[in-house]
């Protein structure tokens, strides 16, 4: 658990950790049971890791593909957990890029998919639909995370992933 200025953000931190894990392993999550389909997840450009030891240590790692960096995994092994990350989610031909902060838990800086619409009303409608779809996807991912996080299978897979 990490203690932040705005309270304890352990679910946000665990969710970011889960998203990082998913982006490093098969990078897909099936949300077929919710009618959404396959979602591709990647942690890109930046991830901020904060120490859980209370020493206020924090590091921001920047790279095109965070998932490929062994240094991130090693930092997690020694007790630094995600406080913030830039996430790319793809669903079919649509892609969203945004920041997730663990505490307070929120999504910011959303870059919506380009719609290609010429008519302003149609473009606004398509962008609103895209925002609604992203909200649905993030909620579905969070619910999937909540269901997986307490299973022994996931705990074992995650320990193996970290090498502990």
C-alpha positions, 0 to 999 in steps of 0.5 A: 500500500502506498500512502499519498497526500490524499489518503491511501490509494492502494486500489489505484496502485494495485490497478496500475500494477495490474495494468503494467503486468497485463501490458508485459505479459499477453497485453490483452484482456478479454471483455467478451462477457461484457460485449466489449471484445478484446482490449489491448493494454500497454504502458507507454512513455512514462511510469512513476514508481513510489516507495512503499517504505515511507522514505518518500522516494519516487522515480519517473521512468520515461521510454517508448515502451515501458513494458520492455524495461527490466528496470521497472520490474526490478524497482517493483520487486524492491518495493516501488509501486506505480503511482502514475502511468500513461496507458494506451488502450486499443479496442478494434480500430480505436485507440485511447492514450491517457494518464492514470493516477493512483491517488486520488484515483483518476484518469486525466489527459485523455487523447481520443481516437481521431474520428475523421468526421468533417461535419462538426456535429457528427465529429462532436457526437463521435468524440462523445461516443468515444469518451463513453466507450473509454469510460465503459472499458476502464470500468470493465477493466477495473472490475476484471482486476477486482475479480482477478486480484484475489485468486491464487492463480493470479498471485502465483503468476504475478510472483513468477512474473516478478521472479520472487 
